[in-house]
Amino acid sequence: QVLLVESGGGSVQAGGSLRLSCAASLSPFSDYAMGWFRQSPGKEREFVAGISRYSSRTDYADSVKGRFTISKDYNTRMAYLQMSDLRPEDTAVYYCVGSRTQSTASVPTTGENYAYWGQGTQVTVSS
């Protein structure tokens, strides 16, 4: 059963924007912190952004602060990553992740804390 499905990846020039979407089958959606990780060839997987169960807290990697915004829509069970001012170093496969957390303020930042992963969507930024 596929629980997380990403979409919205693609190719864009530096300075451009993309919005990644994640359709979640996790229920109840409000029990889950959501996040985004990315991995590019030859590099370690890295945390990009996370949002707590009721969207009270967000966390971002330093490299994307001020450029990326994570959000959740409880009605549609969707998570989003709005990416602006994209740079070539943002090129990677982006993964939507979900974690059932007890704390409403928790935003896990390590992959081991996320039990659910999507299949990934490619983002390519050209200079």
PEQUI-V102714 format. One record per backbone hydrogen bond with DSSP energy under -1.0 kcal/mol. NH is the residue of the N-H (numbers start at 0). CO is the residue of the C=O. If there is no record, write none. Layout:
# PEQUI-V102714
NH & CO
NH & CO
This chain:
# PEQUI-V102714
4 & 22
6 & 20
11 & 123
13 & 125
14 & 85
15 & 12
17 & 82
19 & 80
20 & 6
21 & 78
22 & 4
23 & 76
24 & 2
30 & 27
31 & 28
32 & 98
33 & 50
34 & 96
35 & 48
36 & 94
37 & 45
38 & 92
42 & 39
45 & 37
47 & 35
48 & 35
49 & 58
50 & 33
51 & 56
54 & 51
58 & 49
60 & 47
63 & 60
64 & 60
66 & 63
67 & 63
68 & 81
70 & 79
72 & 77
76 & 72
77 & 72
78 & 21
79 & 70
80 & 19
81 & 68
82 & 17
83 & 66
85 & 15
89 & 86
90 & 87
91 & 122
92 & 38
93 & 120
94 & 36
96 & 34
97 & 115
98 & 32
100 & 30
112 & 109
113 & 110
115 & 97
117 & 95
120 & 93
122 & 91
123 & 9
125 & 11
